[in-house]
Amino acid sequence: MNPIHFQEQPLRTVHSKNFPGILSELGISLSVSTYQASRLLLLKGGSNTLKMDSYLFDQPMGVATDGKRLAIGGSTQIWQLGIAPGTSSQLAPPGSYDACFLPRQTHVTGDIDIHEMAYADDELWFINTRLSCLCTLDPAYSFVPRWRPPFVTAYDFSDRCHLNGLGLREGQPRYVTALGASDNREGWRSNKARGGILMDIQSNQILCEGLSMPHSPRWYNSNLWVLESGNGSLAKVDLSTGTWETIVQLPGFARGLDFCGSLAFIGLSQVRGSAFFSGIPITQRCQERICGVWIVNIENGEEVAFLKFEEAIHEIFAVTVLPGIRCPEIIAWDDDQLRTAFVLPDAALKEMVFPDPDPVVDSFAVVVPVCNIETKGISACWHTLNSIQASLNYFQQHYPKAAKTKFEVLLVDDGSTDQTVTLLKDYIHDKPHFKLVQHDRPRGLAAARNTGAKACQGKAIFFCNPDDHCRPDHIFTALKHLNTPLETSVQPQDSPPPKPKGLQLPLRRPRRRLYTLPGNYPAAVKTGIFLQEPIDPHWKQSLQEGLCLNLCVRREVHEFIEGFPEQEVLQTSLNGMEESAYNGWLKELFAVVWEPNETIELNPYSDYYCDQQFAKFQSPPKTDQGHSPEQQHYLDQIKKIIEEHNSYLQAKLQVESEVERLLRLAEQAYQQGQLDQSTELYRQCLALHSRCAEAHYKLGVIYMEQNQTGAAIVEFEQVLREQLFNSEAYHQLGLIYQLQNQTETAIAYYLQSLNLRPDQAKVRLNLAQAYLQKGDLALGFVEYEWRTQMAEVSQFDCPHPRWNGEAQLDQTILIYAEQGLEDAIQFVRLIPLVRQRCQRVILVCPPELTDLFRTAVGVDEVRTPNDIPLEAFQTYVSLSSLPLLLGITLENLPQSVPYLNVPASSKLQLSLPKAEGKLRVGICWTNEPISSDNGRYSCRLSDFRPVLKTPGIDFYSLRKVVSPVEQDQLDFWQVTDLSKQLPTFAETAAAIAQLDLIITVDTVVAHLAGALGKPVWTLLCYSPDWCWMLKRTDSPWYPTMRLFRQTVPGEWTEVFMQVQQALDQLKSSEFSS
């Protein structure tokens, strides 16, 4: 591994639509080694997207796996990596990986040209090609030879037969391939086209002769398979006759083979036009060979799917299936993850003591309803609030995860008519975690508690009356239980003592709850209540069960029950029936932990129902108490309300179960790209549960993907009606309004989202782009730094300090391009300002920009990634961070062009004599490589038709890749295609310099032309990239640029009419001059 681990820009690939789905359906991923590019690739499939991660190894070739280990053979060593259980769940973003390979050991073998490898009986076997033998490892030696072909008479490093392929049978090494049965130095070369052999190492027999550069022997499904690399084919061997049957011929040098189900995964290489590959059948059969991975059905030879590499990678060695692993990750040798990732024997694990996990409930709120406290006695309320503060202090001092737990206290004024609100505001003015919420009129205790629960953000909610007293350990005790799964938590009593006849809740306690929270955590905690005056044990039990002052409940449980009942008949009850009903529903449906420790003191108001009945509570309940007809009618009403809501909640649980099933199916359909089916399933969810925020949110996401922004807004606003504190809904609304060029509205929504969750890097980046789009570069570039917190942004890991913008005249600064090609060209103009503050500048950029960037002012040296010795520089910085560090605004933005020039290395000679009165105009209609934003930023070549009809102009295509259809269109409109003459941006710059005008959509060509100071007309979509701002026809970044904008999203007709008119005017001015 290199000392600096730098993730380059994604490789350009093209794959069949079904390629990622096949990997996903089989539950596998692929490793692909390429010694030519010094990379190991991991291919991971989704429903319709393919993720490919690239890892740097020194010329990796052979790859072996046994399901728990991964071995990689390089130029002089073998790396062995192992899966670390549990590590994948700690990688960001959470849930993205299902296996993580960590380095375990490196064994130096020397330069022996390691080819194929395999694990057999926990031992690694590998082909030593230079010594023409099969080897294993021993810590005391470079390698241990275990077998060589009988025709090879001695060991030396002369590659006598080019032994290359290794295959197991019944878990043991059995088959090998070689390019010739030679005993002389590189003797196989004389007949490489048809001298290949396949051998059985148990019998030392040659099974097949006359193969064309055979490779990758595999025993699979009771058959022996082999690749004829020189023929680009997969073959099945008949062991009884020594013949083989070609199953499929492919458009490349076939090397690297593995199987899963009925499918073969085959690596293809382009092969070089060198003497080594001359004369083999594939070079004669295929003039243009492909590098990639092909999937073939071995039952019928059908080519099922493919992946092609478009650039950078030209040769593949090994293709290996990782069974049962969908999304693996490899941790580099220099990754901090290695510090905390351990794999131990089971015996040691049993004796390990692990740190407590992060709490499930990491936020809570205390809701305190108040009303006319001045009239009832202000001192009791202050006593209550101070006791809450004392309990919070105790929690912060003693709870292990207190630093990761957020909290707030909600005071809910229920329409007080005295000075309660003024008194409370004065009390909380210096207590930031206290908040005041007001009712405009008295609505009752239940409504006040419900208002507080809706207004708070905590995952758990405490309810406290303004005359109760929290003992210091109250909050600590409840949170400890809520964050402990029920298996190890204090368990509730099986049942309370039997209740006497009289007024009772019409609910029986079930033997098991109907609903369990994820992780089997309790839904609520109830603690003991301390009373100043002793009362009968029966009544004390009833109070502890029926009141809520000793309750802490999970938010999702409170919302499921739909809060405290607010019916008037319950509110007027002298028995606090709204609290009893709430507690009854809670215990009926959910698991509640009972904590006997008395953490709450009950000190009721004089008009509180408990206070009015304390005399009654001194004696045991009467068993023969009767009720008047009026009382009985009143009790029957209460009983009916409680029973009906209980039945409703029971039915709701059933609906919730069906809703959850539909949500799972809808998400599966969405992941598979079946948006219509997913939409229908989410609508079915809403038909059952119209307030299902998740269904509304996912519908909004789908509508956004389908450009139905109006419908998406409706869904996200509905989410906020159900979940006021849903930060993602605010974020999505911000995205929609930004796409509609309503920047101020977008910023407001982004800020709302960040107010709820300040650490959202993606939201911060979108906020940055909104600020930058409106021209506020100072604020925008501050937020733009959050891009470094996103996983998809390439990071530069280095032990040197990051440059802070200060002058360091005796040091060399390394500046690296982390973003796309457009951003690199846009920001490279700032390097002269950096050069004034240091001794020397090294610029690190993608290979396709190196020649071009050597012409940039202030750059002393240009390097490519992974070619950077640490001693060459003392500090480093991202090119994209320069605007912030240099304090760039619209007022001081460097305007001088050109700041790039045509590289001297460019050999492009267009030889285009300019006809008198004719303009030479270059065009570009989409970006390269194709990106996910191209659909918005790009147009079709056919959209240029009105412009291309303009007489007196010679048009030139500046696209590097042109499809056959586009080629036909270019020929029809007599546009000169320069694609074959533009291998790098040096040649593109040379072409632009020889033209009079460039007309392009938002592409790297636009930035390049602007940097070269060439007149360029840039055609922008309705909601363009931030650098083009809004409503301007010029660009502050490129003085020679003119902007043409869509006025309707996706509509290019008006844009090209304006371009045609401008072109006519330009021609007229040219003629007149």
Residue pairs with C-beta under 8 A, 6 or more apart in sequence:
1 56
1 57
1 332
1 333
1 334
2 56
2 866
3 334
3 870
4 796
4 797
4 798
4 866
4 868
4 870
5 56
5 332
5 334
5 335
5 797
6 794
6 795
6 796
6 797
6 816
6 844
6 865
6 866
6 868
7 54
7 794
7 795
8 54
8 794
8 846
8 865
8 866
9 794
9 820
9 846
10 52
11 41
11 52
11 54
11 309
11 310
11 311
11 312
11 313
12 309
12 310
12 311
12 312
12 929
13 50
13 52
13 292
13 307
13 308
13 309
13 310
14 307
14 308
14 310
15 50
15 305
15 306
15 307
15 308
16 305
16 306
16 307
17 48
18 304
18 305
19 45
19 50
19 295
19 305
19 306
19 307
20 44
20 45
20 46
20 47
20 48
20 49
20 50
20 51
21 45
21 46
21 47
21 48
21 672
22 45
22 263
22 295
22 304
22 305
23 29
23 30
23 43
23 44
23 45
23 50
23 326
24 45
24 46
24 47
24 326
26 260
26 261
26 263
27 323
27 324
27 326
28 260
28 321
28 322
28 323
28 324
28 325
28 326
29 42
29 43
29 44
29 45
29 322
29 325
29 326
29 327
29 328
30 41
30 42
30 43
30 258
30 265
30 293
30 319
30 320
30 321
30 322
31 40
31 41
31 42
31 43
31 63
31 65
31 70
31 318
31 319
31 320
31 322
32 40
32 41
32 42
32 43
32 256
32 267
32 293
32 316
32 318
32 319
32 320
33 39
33 40
33 41
33 57
33 60
33 61
33 62
33 63
33 72
33 256
33 316
33 317
33 318
34 40
34 41
34 60
34 313
34 315
34 316
34 317
35 59
35 60
35 61
35 75
35 315
35 317
36 313
36 314
36 315
37 312
37 313
37 314
37 315
38 56
38 57
38 58
38 59
38 60
39 54
39 55
39 56
39 57
39 60
39 313
40 54
40 55
40 57
40 60
40 63
40 72
40 330
41 52
41 53
41 54
41 55
42 52
42 53
42 55
42 322
42 328
42 329
42 330
43 50
43 51
43 52
43 293
43 307
44 50
44 51
44 52
44 53
44 326
44 327
44 328
45 51
45 326
46 671
47 671
47 672
47 673
48 672
48 673
50 307
51 327
53 329
53 330
55 330
55 332
56 866
57 72
57 74
57 79
58 74
58 75
58 76
58 77
59 74
59 75
60 72
60 73
60 74
60 317
60 318
61 73
61 74
61 114
61 115
61 317
61 318
62 71
62 72
62 73
62 114
62 115
62 116
62 117
62 126
62 127
62 317
62 318
63 70
63 71
63 72
63 73
63 117
63 318
63 320
64 70
64 71
64 117
64 118
64 119
64 124
64 126
64 320
65 71
65 119
65 320
65 322
66 119
66 122
67 323
67 324
68 82
68 83
69 80
69 81
69 82
69 83
69 104
69 119
70 80
70 81
70 82
70 101
70 322
70 330
71 78
71 79
71 80
71 81
71 117
71 119
71 124
72 78
72 79
72 80
72 81
73 114
73 115
73 117
73 126
74 114
75 111
76 108
76 109
76 110
76 111
77 106
77 107
77 108
77 109
78 106
78 107
78 109
78 114
78 117
78 124
78 126
78 137
79 103
79 105
79 106
80 103
80 104
80 105
80 106
80 107
80 124
81 101
81 102
81 103
81 104
81 330
82 101
82 102
82 104
82 343
83 99
83 100
83 101
83 102
84 100
84 101
84 102
84 341
84 342
84 343
85 343
87 100
87 102
87 331
87 337
87 341
88 97
88 98
88 99
88 100
88 328
88 329
89 95
89 97
90 337
91 97
91 100
91 329
91 337
92 791
93 791
96 327
97 327
97 328
97 329
98 325
98 326
98 327
98 328
99 322
99 325
99 327
99 328
99 329
100 328
100 329
100 330
100 331
100 337
100 341
101 328
101 329
101 330
101 331
102 331
102 337
102 338
102 341
102 343
103 331
103 332
103 333
103 338
107 137
107 139
108 142
109 128
109 142
109 143
110 142
111 130
112 128
112 129
112 130
112 131
112 135
112 142
112 143
112 157
113 128
113 129
113 130
113 159
114 126
114 127
114 128
114 129
115 126
115 127
115 129
115 163
115 164
115 165
115 166
115 317
116 126
116 127
116 164
116 165
116 166
116 215
116 216
116 318
117 124
117 125
117 126
117 127
117 166
118 124
118 125
118 126
118 166
118 167
118 168
118 173
119 125
120 168
120 171
120 172
120 173
121 171
121 172
123 136
124 136
124 137
125 134
125 135
125 136
125 146
125 166
125 173
126 134
126 135
126 136
126 143
126 166
127 134
127 135
127 163
127 164
127 165
127 166
127 176
128 134
128 135
128 143
128 145
128 163
129 159
129 162
129 163
129 164
130 157
130 158
130 159
131 145
131 148
131 155
131 156
131 157
132 148
132 149
132 152
132 155
132 159
132 160
132 161
132 162
132 163
132 178
133 145
133 146
133 147
133 148
133 152
133 155
133 163
134 145
134 146
134 147
134 148
134 163
134 166
134 173
134 176
134 201
135 143
135 144
135 145
135 146
136 143
136 144
136 146
137 143
137 144
138 144
145 155
147 173
147 201
148 155
148 163
149 161
149 163
149 176
149 178
149 181
149 199
149 204
150 204
151 161
151 181
151 182
151 183
152 160
152 161
152 183
153 183
156 185
158 184
158 185
158 186
159 185
159 186
159 188
160 182
160 183
160 184
160 185
160 186
160 187
160 188
161 178
161 179
161 180
161 181
161 182
161 183
161 187
161 188
162 178
162 179
162 180
162 186
162 188
163 176
163 177
163 178
164 177
164 178
164 179
164 214
164 215
165 175
165 176
165 177
165 214
165 215
165 216
165 217
165 226
165 227
166 173
166 175
166 176
166 217
167 173
167 174
167 175
167 176
167 216
167 217
167 218
167 219
167 224
168 174
168 219
169 175
169 219
173 201
174 200
174 201
174 202
174 219
175 198
175 199
175 200
175 201
175 207
175 217
175 219
175 224
176 198
176 199
176 201
176 217
177 196
177 197
177 198
177 199
177 211
177 214
177 215
177 216
177 217
177 226
178 188
178 196
178 197
178 199
178 214
179 188
179 192
179 195
179 196
179 213
179 214
180 187
180 188
180 189
180 190
180 191
180 192
180 195
180 196
180 197
181 195
181 197
181 206
181 209
182 188
182 190
182 195
188 195
192 213
192 230
192 276
192 279
192 280
193 212
193 213
193 230
193 279
193 280
193 281
194 210
194 211
194 212
195 210
196 209
196 210
196 211
196 212
196 213
196 214
196 228
196 230
197 206
197 208
197 209
197 211
197 214
198 206
198 207
198 208
198 211
198 214
198 217
198 224
198 226
198 237
199 205
199 206
199 207
200 207
207 224
207 237
207 239
207 242
208 214
208 226
208 237
208 242
208 243
208 244
209 242
211 226
211 228
211 244
212 228
212 229
212 230
212 231
212 280
212 281
213 228
213 229
213 230
213 231
213 253
213 280
214 226
214 227
214 228
214 229
215 226
215 227
215 228
215 229
215 254
215 255
215 256
215 257
216 225
216 226
216 227
216 254
216 255
216 256
216 257
217 224
217 225
217 226
218 224
218 225
218 226
218 257
218 258
218 259
219 225
220 259
221 259
221 298
223 236
223 237
224 236
224 237
224 239
225 234
225 235
225 236
225 237
225 257
225 259
225 264
225 298
226 234
226 235
226 237
226 244
227 233
227 234
227 235
227 254
227 255
227 256
227 257
227 266
228 234
228 235
228 244
228 246
228 254
229 253
229 254
229 255
229 282
230 253
230 280
230 281
230 282
231 246
231 249
231 254
231 280
231 281
231 282
231 285
232 249
232 250
232 251
232 252
232 253
232 254
232 268
232 281
232 282
232 285
232 286
232 289
233 246
233 247
233 248
233 249
233 250
233 254
234 246
234 247
234 248
234 250
234 254
234 257
234 264
234 266
234 296
234 298
235 244
235 245
235 246
235 247
236 244
236 245
236 247
236 298
237 243
237 244
238 244
238 245
247 296
247 298
247 301
248 296
248 301
248 302
248 303
249 285
250 266
250 268
250 294
250 296
250 303
251 268
251 286
251 288
251 289
251 290
252 268
252 269
252 270
252 271
252 282
252 286
252 289
252 290
252 291
252 292
252 294
253 268
253 269
253 270
253 271
253 277
253 282
253 289
253 315
254 266
254 267
254 268
255 267
255 268
255 269
255 316
255 317
256 266
256 267
256 316
256 317
256 318
256 319
256 320
257 264
257 265
257 266
257 267
257 319
258 264
258 265
258 319
258 320
258 321
259 265
259 298
259 321
260 321
260 323
262 297
262 298
262 299
263 295
263 296
263 297
263 298
263 304
264 295
264 296
264 297
264 298
265 293
265 294
265 295
265 319
265 321
266 293
266 294
266 295
266 296
266 319
267 292
267 293
267 316
267 317
267 318
267 319
268 289
268 290
268 291
268 292
268 293
268 294
268 316
269 289
269 291
269 314
269 315
269 316
270 289
270 290
270 291
270 314
270 315
271 277
271 280
271 282
271 283
271 289
271 315
272 314
272 315
273 283
277 283
282 289
283 289
290 308
291 308
291 309
291 313
291 314
291 315
291 316
292 306
292 307
292 308
292 309
292 316
293 306
293 307
293 316
293 319
294 303
294 305
294 306
294 307
295 303
295 304
295 305
295 306
296 302
296 303
296 304
297 304
310 929
322 328
331 337
331 338
331 341
334 797
344 352
356 400
356 401
358 401
358 404
359 401
359 404
359 405
359 479
359 483
360 459
360 482
360 483
360 519
360 521
361 405
361 459
361 460
361 479
361 482
361 483
361 521
361 554
362 401
362 404
362 405
362 406
362 459
363 405
363 406
363 407
363 457
363 458
363 459
363 460
364 405
364 406
364 407
364 458
364 459
364 460
364 461
364 462
364 475
364 479
364 552
365 407
365 408
365 409
365 410
365 452
365 453
365 456
365 457
365 458
365 460
365 461
365 462
366 388
366 407
366 408
366 409
366 410
366 461
366 462
366 463
366 464
366 475
367 410
367 412
367 449
367 452
367 453
367 456
367 461
367 462
367 463
367 464
368 384
368 385
368 388
368 409
368 410
368 411
368 412
368 452
368 464
368 465
368 466
369 412
369 414
369 445
369 448
369 449
369 452
369 465
369 466
370 381
370 411
370 412
370 413
370 414
370 416
370 420
370 424
370 448
370 466
371 413
371 414
371 415
371 416
371 420
371 442
371 448
372 416
372 417
372 418
372 420
373 380
373 381
373 416
373 418
373 420
373 423
373 424
373 466
374 416
374 418
374 419
374 420
374 423
375 418
376 467
376 605
376 606
376 607
377 605
378 423
380 466
380 467
380 603
380 605
381 466
381 467
382 427
383 469
383 603
384 464
384 465
384 466
384 467
384 468
384 469
384 470
385 409
385 411
385 427
385 434
385 466
387 468
387 469
387 470
387 471
388 409
388 464
388 470
389 431
390 470
390 472
391 470
391 471
391 472
391 473
391 474
391 475
391 476
392 407
392 409
392 433
392 475
393 472
394 472
394 473
394 475
394 476
395 402
395 405
395 407
395 475
395 476
395 479
396 402
398 473
398 476
399 405
399 476
399 479
399 480
401 483
405 479
406 457
406 458
407 433
407 458
408 433
408 434
408 435
408 456
408 457
408 458
409 431
409 433
409 434
409 435
410 435
410 437
410 452
410 455
410 456
411 424
411 428
411 434
411 435
411 436
411 437
412 437
412 438
412 439
412 448
412 449
412 451
412 452
412 455
413 420
413 421
413 424
413 436
413 437
413 438
413 439
414 439
414 442
414 443
414 444
414 445
414 447
414 448
415 438
415 439
415 440
415 441
415 442
415 443
421 436
421 438
424 436
425 436
427 434
428 434
428 435
428 436
435 455
437 451
437 452
437 455
439 447
439 448
439 451
443 566
444 566
444 571
445 564
445 571
445 578
446 563
446 564
446 565
446 566
446 570
446 571
446 578
447 564
447 566
449 463
449 548
449 563
449 564
450 563
450 564
450 566
452 461
453 461
453 555
453 558
453 559
453 563
454 724
457 725
457 756
458 555
459 554
459 555
460 478
460 479
460 482
460 552
460 553
460 554
460 555
461 552
461 553
461 554
461 555
461 558
462 474
462 475
462 478
462 551
462 552
463 548
463 549
463 551
464 470
464 549
464 600
465 549
465 604
465 608
466 605
467 603
467 604
467 605
467 608
468 549
468 600
468 601
468 602
468 603
469 600
469 601
469 603
470 599
470 600
471 530
471 598
471 599
471 600
471 601
473 597
473 599
474 527
474 599
474 600
475 552
477 525
477 527
477 595
477 597
477 599
478 525
478 527
478 552
478 595
478 599
479 552
481 489
481 490
481 522
481 525
481 593
481 595
482 521
482 522
482 524
482 525
482 552
482 554
483 521
484 521
484 522
485 519
485 520
485 521
486 520
486 521
486 522
486 591
486 593
487 520
489 522
489 593
490 593
490 594
490 595
491 593
491 594
492 591
492 592
492 593
492 594
493 594
495 509
496 509
496 541
496 545
497 537
497 538
497 541
499 538
499 542
500 538
500 620
500 621
500 622
500 623
501 623
501 624
501 625
502 621
502 622
502 623
502 625
503 575
503 635
505 580
505 581
505 584
505 642
506 639
506 642
506 643
506 646
507 584
507 585
507 587
507 588
507 642
507 646
508 588
509 587
509 588
510 588
513 523
513 588
513 589
513 590
513 591
514 588
514 589
514 650
514 653
515 523
515 560
515 589
515 590
515 653
516 591
517 523
517 554
517 556
517 557
517 590
517 591
521 554
522 554
522 590
522 591
522 592
522 593
523 553
523 554
523 557
523 586
523 590
523 591
523 592
524 551
524 552
524 553
524 554
524 557
524 586
524 590
524 592
524 593
525 551
525 552
525 592
525 593
525 595
526 544
526 545
526 550
526 551
526 583
526 592
526 593
526 594
526 595
527 550
527 595
527 596
527 597
527 598
527 599
527 600
528 544
528 550
528 595
528 596
528 597
528 598
528 599
528 600
529 540
529 543
529 544
529 547
529 549
529 550
529 598
529 600
529 601
529 602
530 598
530 600
530 601
530 602
531 540
531 543
531 601
531 602
532 601
532 602
532 603
533 614
533 618
535 543
535 614
535 617
535 618
536 617
536 618
536 619
536 620
536 621
538 620
538 621
539 616
539 617
539 621
540 617
543 602
543 610
543 617
544 550
545 580
545 583
545 587
546 576
546 579
546 580
546 583
547 576
547 579
547 583
547 602
547 610
548 564
548 579
548 582
548 583
549 600
549 602
550 599
550 600
551 583
553 586
557 586
557 590
560 589
560 649
560 652
560 656
561 582
561 585
561 586
561 589
561 649
563 582
564 578
564 579
564 581
564 582
565 578
565 581
565 582
565 641
565 642
565 645
566 578
567 641
569 634
569 637
569 638
569 641
570 577
570 578
570 581
570 638
570 641
571 578
573 609
573 638
574 609
574 612
574 613
575 609
575 613
576 609
576 610
577 638
577 642
581 638
581 641
581 642
581 645
584 642
584 646
585 642
585 645
585 646
585 649
586 592
588 646
588 649
589 649
589 650
589 653
602 610
604 610
604 611
605 611
610 617
627 635
655 688
655 689
656 689
658 688
659 685
659 688
659 689
659 692
659 695
662 681
662 682
662 684
662 685
662 688
663 681
663 682
663 685
663 692
663 694
663 695
663 698
665 681
666 678
666 681
666 682
666 685
666 695
666 698
667 678
667 698
669 675
669 677
669 678
669 681
670 678
670 698
670 702
675 702
675 705
675 706
678 698
678 702
679 699
679 702
682 695
682 698
682 699
682 702
683 695
683 699
685 692
685 694
685 695
686 692
686 695
686 696
686 699
689 695
691 722
693 718
693 719
693 722
693 723
693 726
696 715
696 716
696 718
696 719
696 722
697 715
697 716
697 719
697 726
697 728
697 729
697 732
699 711
699 712
699 715
700 711
700 712
700 713
700 714
700 715
700 716
700 719
700 729
700 732
701 712
701 732
703 709
703 711
703 712
703 715
704 712
704 732
704 735
704 736
707 1049
707 1050
709 736
709 739
709 740
712 732
712 736
713 733
713 736
716 729
716 732
716 733
716 736
717 729
717 733
719 726
719 729
720 726
720 729
720 730
723 729
725 756
726 756
727 752
727 753
727 754
727 756
727 757
727 760
727 763
728 753
730 749
730 750
730 752
730 753
730 756
731 749
731 750
731 753
731 760
731 762
731 763
731 766
733 749
734 745
734 746
734 747
734 748
734 749
734 750
734 753
734 763
734 766
734 767
734 770
735 746
735 766
736 746
737 743
737 745
737 746
737 749
738 746
738 766
738 769
738 770
738 773
738 1023
739 1022
739 1023
739 1049
740 1023
741 1022
741 1023
741 1030
743 770
743 773
743 774
743 1030
744 774
746 766
746 770
747 767
747 770
747 771
750 763
750 766
750 767
750 770
751 767
753 760
753 763
754 760
754 763
754 764
754 767
757 763
761 786
761 787
761 789
761 790
762 790
764 783
764 786
764 789
765 783
765 784
765 786
765 787
765 790
767 783
768 780
768 781
768 782
768 783
768 784
768 786
768 787
768 1026
769 780
769 784
769 1026
770 780
770 1026
771 777
771 779
771 780
771 783
772 780
772 781
772 784
772 1026
772 1027
773 1026
773 1029
773 1030
774 1029
774 1030
775 890
775 1029
777 883
777 888
777 889
777 890
777 893
778 887
778 889
780 1026
781 883
781 884
781 888
782 884
784 880
784 883
784 884
785 881
785 884
787 793
787 880
788 795
788 878
793 818
793 819
794 818
795 818
796 816
796 818
796 844
796 876
796 878
798 870
798 876
799 870
800 814
800 870
800 873
800 874
800 875
800 876
801 875
802 875
802 876
802 877
803 813
803 875
803 876
803 877
803 885
804 885
805 837
805 885
805 886
806 837
807 837
807 838
808 837
808 838
808 839
808 874
808 875
809 837
809 838
809 839
810 839
811 838
811 839
811 840
811 873
811 874
811 875
812 838
812 839
812 840
812 841
812 842
812 872
812 873
812 874
812 875
813 834
813 838
813 840
813 841
813 842
813 873
813 874
813 875
813 876
813 877
814 842
814 843
814 844
814 868
814 872
814 873
814 875
814 876
814 877
815 831
815 834
815 841
815 842
815 843
815 844
815 876
815 877
815 878
815 879
815 882
816 843
816 844
816 845
816 865
816 876
816 877
816 878
816 879
817 823
817 824
817 843
817 844
817 845
817 846
817 849
817 878
817 879
817 880
818 878
818 879
818 880
819 879
819 880
820 931
820 1004
821 846
821 848
821 849
821 985
821 1004
821 1007
822 1003
822 1004
822 1006
822 1007
822 1025
823 879
823 880
824 845
824 846
824 849
824 853
824 879
825 849
825 900
825 1004
825 1007
825 1008
825 1011
826 1007
826 1011
826 1027
826 1037
827 879
827 880
827 882
827 883
828 843
828 853
828 856
828 859
828 879
828 899
828 900
828 1011
829 894
829 896
829 899
829 1011
830 879
830 882
830 883
830 886
830 888
830 894
831 841
831 843
831 856
831 857
831 858
831 859
831 882
832 857
832 858
832 894
832 899
833 858
833 882
833 886
833 894
834 841
834 858
834 877
834 882
834 886
835 841
835 857
835 858
835 859
835 860
840 860
840 861
841 858
841 859
841 860
841 861
842 860
842 861
842 862
842 863
842 868
842 872
842 873
843 853
843 856
843 859
843 861
843 862
843 863
843 879
844 862
844 863
844 864
844 865
844 868
845 853
845 862
845 864
846 864
846 865
847 864
848 984
848 985
849 985
850 862
850 863
850 864
851 903
851 905
851 906
851 984
851 985
851 986
852 900
852 903
852 984
852 985
852 986
852 989
852 1008
853 859
853 862
853 900
854 862
854 903
855 900
855 901
855 902
855 903
856 899
856 900
857 899
877 885
882 888
890 1036
893 1036
893 1037
895 1036
895 1039
897 1010
897 1011
897 1012
897 1013
897 1038
897 1039
897 1040
898 1011
898 1012
898 1013
899 1011
900 989
900 1008
900 1011
900 1012
901 989
901 1012
902 986
902 989
902 990
902 993
902 1012
903 986
903 989
903 990
905 986
906 986
906 987
906 989
906 990
907 987
908 981
908 982
908 986
908 987
908 990
908 991
910 978
910 981
910 990
910 991
910 994
912 920
912 954
912 994
914 920
915 954
917 952
917 1070
917 1071
918 952
918 953
918 954
919 952
919 953
919 954
919 996
919 997
919 1066
919 1067
919 1070
920 953
920 954
920 956
920 994
920 995
920 996
920 997
921 953
921 954
921 955
921 956
921 995
921 996
921 997
921 998
921 999
921 1063
922 955
922 956
922 957
922 958
922 991
922 992
922 995
922 997
922 998
922 999
922 1000
922 1005
922 1009
923 944
923 947
923 948
923 955
923 956
923 957
923 958
923 975
923 998
923 999
923 1000
924 957
924 958
924 959
924 998
924 999
924 1000
924 1001
924 1003
924 1005
924 1006
925 938
925 939
925 940
925 941
925 943
925 944
925 959
925 1000
925 1001
926 934
926 937
926 938
926 939
926 959
926 1001
926 1003
927 934
927 937
927 938
927 1001
927 1002
927 1003
927 1004
928 959
928 960
928 961
928 1003
928 1004
936 1021
936 1023
936 1050
937 1001
937 1002
937 1003
937 1021
937 1024
937 1025
938 1001
938 1003
939 1001
939 1019
939 1052
941 966
941 969
941 970
942 969
943 1052
943 1053
943 1056
944 999
944 1056
945 973
945 1056
946 1056
946 1057
946 1059
946 1060
947 999
947 1056
947 1059
947 1060
947 1063
948 955
948 973
948 975
949 973
950 1060
950 1063
950 1064
950 1067
952 1067
953 1063
953 1067
954 976
955 973
955 974
955 975
955 976
956 975
956 976
956 978
956 991
956 995
957 970
957 975
957 976
957 977
957 978
957 979
958 978
958 982
958 988
958 991
958 992
958 998
958 1000
958 1005
959 966
959 979
960 979
960 982
960 983
960 988
961 979
962 970
962 977
962 979
967 977
969 975
970 976
970 977
971 977
978 991
981 987
981 991
982 988
982 991
985 1004
985 1008
988 1005
988 1008
989 1008
989 1012
992 998
992 1005
992 1008
992 1009
992 1012
992 1014
993 1012
993 1014
995 1014
996 1015
997 1014
997 1015
997 1016
997 1017
997 1066
998 1005
998 1006
998 1009
998 1014
998 1015
998 1016
998 1017
999 1016
999 1017
999 1019
999 1059
1000 1006
1000 1009
1000 1016
1000 1017
1000 1018
1000 1019
1001 1018
1001 1019
1001 1020
1001 1021
1002 1018
1002 1019
1002 1020
1002 1021
1002 1024
1002 1025
1002 1028
1006 1016
1006 1018
1006 1041
1007 1038
1009 1015
1009 1016
1009 1040
1009 1041
1010 1016
1010 1035
1010 1037
1010 1038
1010 1040
1010 1041
1011 1038
1013 1039
1013 1040
1014 1040
1015 1040
1015 1042
1016 1038
1016 1040
1016 1041
1016 1042
1017 1041
1017 1042
1017 1043
1017 1044
1017 1059
1017 1062
1018 1028
1018 1035
1018 1041
1018 1042
1018 1043
1018 1044
1019 1044
1019 1052
1019 1055
1019 1056
1019 1059
1020 1028
1020 1043
1020 1044
1020 1045
1020 1046
1021 1046
1021 1049
1021 1050
1022 1045
1022 1046
1022 1047
1022 1048
1022 1049
1022 1050
1023 1049
1024 1045
1027 1035
1027 1037
1028 1035
1028 1043
1029 1035
1029 1036
1031 1045
1032 1043
1033 1042
1033 1043
1033 1044
1033 1045
1034 1041
1034 1042
1034 1043
1035 1041
1035 1043
1042 1062
1044 1055
1044 1058
1044 1059
1044 1062
1045 1055
1046 1052
1046 1054
1046 1055
1047 1054
1048 1054
